[in-house]
Amino acid sequence: MLYYLFEFLEQQYQLPGASLFQFQTFRAGMAVLFSLLIAMIYGKRIILFLQAKQIGESVRDLGLDGQKEKAGTPTMGGLIIIISTLIPVLLFADIMNIYIILLIVTIIWMGIIGFVDDYIKIFKKDKKGLKGRFKVLGQVVLGLIVGATLYFHPEVTMKEKDGTMITQDFKVERVIGKEKKSTKTNVPFFKGNELDYADFISWAGDGLEKYAWLIFIPVVILIVTAVSNGANLTDGIDGLAAGSSAIIVLTLGIFALVSGNIEFSAYLDIFYIPRVGELLVFIAAFVGALVGFLWYNAYPAQVFMGDTGSLTIGGVIAVIAIIVRKELLIPVLCGIFFAESISVMLQVGYFKHTKKKYGEGKRIFLMAPLHHHYQKKSYHESKIVTRFWIIGIMLAIVSIVTLKIR
């Protein structure tokens, strides 16, 4: 692993200007460059391989413009994202870092679930793919692994503000406390912006805070399942899921940067999370892979990511958000995923309600998920995607601003 080579050279020769932050940003830059090149150069070869094996999309006739032309387009393109992320991570990241280990497990685990789903659709000719209960079971198991690791692993800690002090030049500086285990997370938009999962159980009696995992782990499972399925629903038109995800992951990279740097976290008055800065390398590789994949997935798409990609993307985003203690910001940051999911739930719920009450089902949207509604209104899919990206950027800006608005 090149990480250990760089670390050895830094220690052996005391490279000028070498600091932990500079070391991380240098490796993050290398990771994004490598992932982008792998996705763009070898992505084409993977697409040609998928075409040769006739691994193409089977499109249901939903009456949408341009839909029939998409039939036969190679799918399982999520393999491009997975490969283009893992290779730079294994090269440049500290693979002994607990957060990197969790994300490697996440990308492989969700990639396997998505791959099996795509395989059943394509080779077994079953359009439903992997049964829903098995998908959810896989997401729940991942959530259980992530939640238990983050709660019990000794290296998952944080440092909080422990008061202030007056320096010799009469400046007020923030004093960082000792590294410790904590179940606290950030609450956006509120003063004090702290929520402790242990508070949901400690009120019942003294000493019960040690059972906070009974609250924390189910919350993690819920978030992993919801975001993964949200990304899956968003993957319906060319470039929408990949572009929206790149915006979200890049924003999470900013949160990882400030949370993993003691000076930035002190200035912004947020939790300092030791060792979380290493996420920069993984996030950089993941963003590079998404952008490289988007090169081939933008309209008109030469490849679709399939569930191999969409389930993986959602799982990775959820886990990163939980690690940097920004999971409560997901409805804002992942607003596109959230809107797509809500549109489906409203559509199905309202249809069943009206059918039971009036004998005939009615719909709120022309079609769900939401992007199909706009397709039915004769918007070109490239315009829909661009406008969704713009909304995603606006939501990302609002999310970043929450660092100071509270």
C-alpha positions in Angstrom: 0.0 0.0 0.0 1.4 3.4 -1.0 0.1 4.9 2.1 2.7 3.1 4.2 5.4 4.0 1.7 4.5 7.7 2.0 4.3 7.5 5.8 7.8 5.9 5.9 9.3 8.5 3.7 7.7 11.3 5.7 9.1 9.9 9.0 12.5 8.8 7.6 13.4 12.0 5.7 11.2 14.5 7.6 9.7 15.9 4.4 9.4 19.7 4.4 6.1 21.1 5.4 4.8 17.6 6.1 1.8 17.6 8.5 -1.1 15.2 9.1 -3.5 17.5 7.3 -1.1 18.0 4.3 -0.4 14.3 4.2 -4.2 13.6 4.1 -4.9 16.2 1.4 -2.0 15.0 -0.8 -3.3 11.4 -0.7 -6.9 12.6 -1.3 -5.7 14.5 -4.4 -3.9 11.3 -5.6 -7.0 9.2 -4.9 -9.4 11.5 -6.8 -7.0 11.6 -9.8 -6.5 7.8 -9.9 -10.2 7.0 -9.5 -11.2 9.5 -12.2 -8.6 8.0 -14.6 -9.6 4.4 -13.8 -13.3 5.2 -14.3 -12.8 7.0 -17.6 -10.2 4.7 -19.1 -11.2 1.3 -17.9 -14.9 2.3 -17.7 -15.1 2.0 -21.5 -13.6 -1.5 -21.4 -16.1 -2.6 -18.7 -18.9 -1.2 -20.9 -17.6 -3.1 -23.9 -17.4 -6.2 -21.8 -21.0 -5.8 -20.6 -22.1 -5.3 -24.2 -20.2 -8.5 -25.3 -21.9 -10.5 -22.6 -25.3 -8.9 -23.5 -25.8 -7.6 -20.0 -28.3 -5.0 -21.1 -31.2 -3.2 -19.5 -34.7 -4.7 -19.9 -37.0 -1.7 -20.0 -40.6 -1.8 -19.1 -43.0 0.2 -21.3 -44.1 3.0 -19.0 -45.1 5.3 -21.9 -42.2 7.7 -21.4 -40.5 9.5 -24.2 -37.2 8.0 -25.4 -37.7 4.9 -23.2 -37.6 2.3 -25.9 -34.3 3.6 -27.2 -32.7 2.7 -23.8 -33.5 -1.0 -24.2 -30.3 -3.0 -24.4 -28.1 -0.3 -22.8 -25.5 -2.1 -20.6 -26.3 -2.2 -16.9 -24.3 -3.2 -13.8 -22.2 -0.1 -14.4 -22.0 0.3 -10.7 -19.0 -2.0 -11.0 -17.1 0.9 -12.5 -17.9 3.0 -9.4 -16.9 0.2 -7.0 -13.6 -0.7 -8.7 -12.6 2.9 -9.3 -13.1 3.6 -5.6 -11.5 0.6 -4.1 -8.3 0.6 -6.0 -7.2 4.2 -5.0 -8.5 3.6 -1.4 -6.3 0.4 -1.1 -3.4 2.4 -2.5 -3.6 5.7 -0.6 -5.7 5.2 2.5 -4.8 3.9 5.9 -6.6 0.6 5.6 -6.2 0.0 9.3 -8.3 3.0 10.1 -11.6 1.8 11.5 -13.7 4.3 9.4 -12.0 3.2 6.2 -12.6 -0.5 7.1 -16.3 0.3 7.7 -16.6 2.0 4.3 -14.8 -0.8 2.5 -17.2 -3.3 4.1 -20.1 -1.1 3.1 -19.1 -0.7 -0.6 -18.5 -4.4 -1.0 -21.5 -5.6 1.0 -24.0 -3.3 -0.8 -22.3 -4.0 -4.1 -22.9 -7.7 -3.7 -26.6 -7.2 -2.9 -27.0 -4.9 -5.9 -25.1 -7.3 -8.1 -27.3 -10.2 -7.1 -30.4 -8.1 -7.8 -29.1 -7.2 -11.3 -28.0 -10.7 -12.0 -31.5 -12.1 -11.3 -33.1 -9.4 -13.5 -30.8 -10.0 -16.4 -29.9 -13.7 -16.4 -32.9 -15.2 -14.7 -35.3 -12.9 -16.7 -37.1 -11.9 -13.5 -37.9 -8.2 -13.7 -38.5 -8.0 -10.0 -35.0 -9.0 -9.2 -34.0 -9.9 -5.7 -37.0 -10.2 -3.4 -37.6 -7.0 -1.4 -37.3 -8.7 1.9 -33.8 -10.0 1.1 -32.7 -6.5 0.0 -34.0 -5.1 3.3 -32.4 -7.9 5.3 -29.0 -7.1 3.7 -29.4 -3.4 4.5 -30.4 -4.2 8.1 -27.4 -6.5 8.6 -25.1 -3.8 7.2 -26.8 -1.2 9.5 -26.3 -3.6 12.5 -22.6 -4.0 11.6 -22.0 -0.3 11.2 -24.0 0.7 14.3 -22.4 -1.9 16.6 -18.9 -1.0 15.4 -19.4 2.8 15.8 -20.9 2.2 19.3 -18.5 -0.4 20.7 -15.2 0.0 18.9 -12.6 1.8 21.2 -11.2 3.9 18.3 -14.6 5.6 17.6 -14.3 8.6 19.9 -14.6 12.4 19.9 -13.3 15.4 21.8 -15.6 18.1 22.9 -15.2 21.7 24.1 -14.1 21.7 27.6 -14.2 25.4 28.4 -12.2 28.4 27.3 -9.0 30.1 28.4 -7.3 33.5 28.1 -3.9 33.4 26.4 -1.0 35.8 27.2 -2.1 38.2 24.5 -5.6 38.2 26.0 -7.2 36.1 23.2 -10.0 33.6 24.1 -9.2 30.1 22.9 -11.3 27.0 23.0 -10.1 24.2 25.2 -10.5 20.7 23.8 -11.3 18.0 26.3 -10.0 14.4 26.5 -10.8 11.8 23.8 -13.7 9.7 24.9 -16.6 7.6 23.7 -19.8 9.5 23.0 -23.2 9.0 21.6 -23.7 12.6 20.8 -24.6 13.9 17.3 -25.2 17.3 15.6 -28.6 18.8 15.3 -28.7 21.3 12.5 -30.2 24.8 12.8 -30.5 24.7 16.6 -28.4 26.6 19.2 -26.2 24.1 21.1 -26.8 21.7 18.2 -26.2 18.6 20.3 -28.3 15.5 20.7 -27.2 12.5 22.9 -28.8 9.2 22.0 -28.2 8.2 25.6 -30.7 10.8 26.8 -33.5 8.8 25.3 -33.0 6.0 27.8 -31.0 7.5 30.7 -34.1 9.4 32.0 -35.6 6.1 33.1 -32.9 5.5 35.8 -29.2 5.9 36.8 -26.7 3.9 34.8 -29.0 3.1 31.9 -27.0 5.3 29.5 -24.8 2.3 28.9 -27.7 0.8 27.0 -27.9 3.7 24.5 -27.0 1.2 21.8 -30.6 0.1 22.0 -31.5 3.5 20.5 -28.4 4.2 18.4 -28.1 0.9 16.4 -31.8 0.9 15.3 -31.4 4.5 14.1 -28.3 3.5 12.1 -30.2 0.6 10.5 -33.1 3.0 9.6 -30.8 5.5 8.1 -28.8 3.0 6.0 -32.0 1.4 4.7 -33.7 4.6 3.9 -30.8 6.3 2.1 -29.9 3.2 0.2 -33.4 2.8 -1.1 -33.7 6.5 -1.8 -30.6 6.4 -4.0 -32.1 3.4 -5.7 -35.4 5.2 -6.5 -33.5 8.2 -7.8 -31.6 6.1 -10.4 -34.3 6.4 -13.1 -33.0 8.8 -15.7 -29.5 9.4 -17.2 -27.1 11.0 -14.9 -29.5 11.9 -12.1 -28.3 9.5 -9.3 -24.6 9.8 -10.1 -24.6 13.6 -10.3 -26.8 14.1 -7.3 -24.6 11.7 -5.3 -21.4 13.4 -6.3 -22.8 16.7 -4.9 -23.8 15.0 -1.6 -20.5 13.1 -1.1 -18.5 16.2 -1.9 -20.4 18.1 0.9 -19.8 15.2 3.3 -16.2 15.5 2.4 -16.2 19.1 3.7 -17.8 17.9 7.0 -15.2 15.2 7.3 -12.5 17.8 6.7 -13.6 20.2 9.4 -14.6 17.5 11.9 -11.2 15.7 11.5 -9.1 18.8 12.0 -8.7 20.1 15.5 -8.2 23.8 14.4 -11.2 23.9 12.1 -13.5 22.1 14.6 -12.4 24.6 17.3 -13.1 27.6 15.1 -16.6 26.2 14.0 -17.3 25.0 17.6 -18.2 21.5 16.4 -17.2 18.0 17.6 -13.6 17.1 16.9 -13.5 13.4 15.8 -10.1 11.9 15.9 -9.0 9.8 12.9 -12.1 10.8 10.8 -9.9 13.0 8.6 -8.8 9.8 6.8 -12.2 9.7 5.3 -11.0 12.5 2.9 -9.1 9.8 0.9 -12.1 7.5 0.6 -14.4 10.4 -0.2 -12.1 11.8 -2.8 -11.8 8.4 -4.5 -15.6 8.0 -4.4 -16.3 11.4 -5.9 -13.7 10.7 -8.7 -15.4 7.4 -9.4 -18.9 9.0 -9.6 -17.7 11.8 -11.9 -15.8 9.3 -14.1 -18.9 7.1 -14.3 -21.0 10.2 -15.1 -18.8 10.7 -18.2 -20.6 7.6 -19.7 -23.9 7.9 -17.8 -24.8 11.4 -18.8 -27.5 11.8 -21.4 -27.6 9.8 -23.6 -26.3 7.1 -21.3 -23.9 4.5 -22.6 -24.2 2.5 -19.4 -26.6 2.3 -16.4 -25.4 1.8 -12.8 -28.1 -0.7 -12.0 -28.8 -1.7 -8.4 -25.1 -2.6 -8.2 -24.3 1.1 -8.2 -27.4 2.7 -6.7 -27.7 0.6 -3.6 -24.0 0.9 -3.0 -24.0 4.7 -3.4 -26.9 5.1 -0.9 -25.2 2.8 1.6 -21.9 4.7 1.4 -23.5 8.1 1.8 -25.5 6.9 4.9 -22.4 5.5 6.6 -20.3 8.6 5.9 -23.0 10.9 7.3 -23.3 8.8 10.5 -19.5 8.7 11.0 -19.2 12.5 10.8 -22.3 12.9 13.1 -24.4 14.6 10.4 -27.1 11.9 10.0 -29.8 14.3 11.2 -28.9 16.5 8.2 -29.7 13.8 5.7 -33.3 15.0 4.9 -31.8 18.3 3.8 -28.5 17.2 2.2 -30.1 14.2 0.5 -33.2 16.2 -0.3 -33.4 14.7 -3.8 -33.4 11.2 -2.5 -35.9 12.2 0.2 -38.3 13.8 -2.3 -38.1 10.7 -4.6 -38.9 8.4 -1.7 -41.7 10.5 -0.4 -43.3 10.8 -3.8 -43.4 7.0 -4.1 -44.8 6.5 -0.6 -47.5 9.2 -1.1 -48.4 7.8 -4.5 -48.8 4.3 -3.3 -50.5 5.3 0.0 -53.0 7.6 -1.7 -53.8 5.1 -4.4 -54.6 2.3 -1.9 -56.6 4.7 0.3 -58.8 6.0 -2.6 -59.2 2.5 -4.1 -60.5 1.2 -0.7 -62.7 4.2 -0.2 -64.1 4.9 -3.7 -63.4 1.6 -5.5 -61.0 3.3 -7.8 -57.4 4.3 -7.1 -56.4 7.9 -7.7 -52.9 9.4 -8.0 -51.2 12.5 -6.7 -48.5 12.5 -9.4 -48.7 11.5 -13.0 -46.1 8.9 -12.2 -43.7 8.2 -9.3 -40.8 8.5 -8.5 -40.9 12.3 -8.9 -38.6 12.5 -11.9 -41.1 10.4 -13.9 -43.8 12.9 -13.1 -41.9 15.6 -14.9 -41.2 13.3 -17.8 -44.9 12.8 -18.1 -45.3 16.5 -18.2 -43.1 16.4 -21.4 -39.9 17.9 -19.8 -36.8 16.5 -21.5 -34.8 14.3 -19.1 -31.6 16.3 -19.5 -33.5 19.4 -18.3 -35.0 17.4 -15.3 -31.5 16.2 -14.3 -29.9 19.6 -14.6 -32.6 21.2 -12.5 -32.4 18.5 -9.9 -28.6 19.0 -9.7 -29.2 22.7 -9.2 -31.6 21.9 -6.3 -29.0 19.5 -5.0 -26.3 22.2 -5.0 -28.6 24.6 -3.2 -29.4 22.0 -0.5 -25.6 21.3 -0.2 -25.0 25.0 0.4 -27.7 25.1 3.0 -26.1 22.0 4.7 -22.7 23.6 4.8 -24.1 26.9 6.2 -25.5 24.9 9.1 -22.0 24.8 10.5 -22.4 28.4 11.6 -26.2 28.9 11.6 -27.5 27.7 15.0 
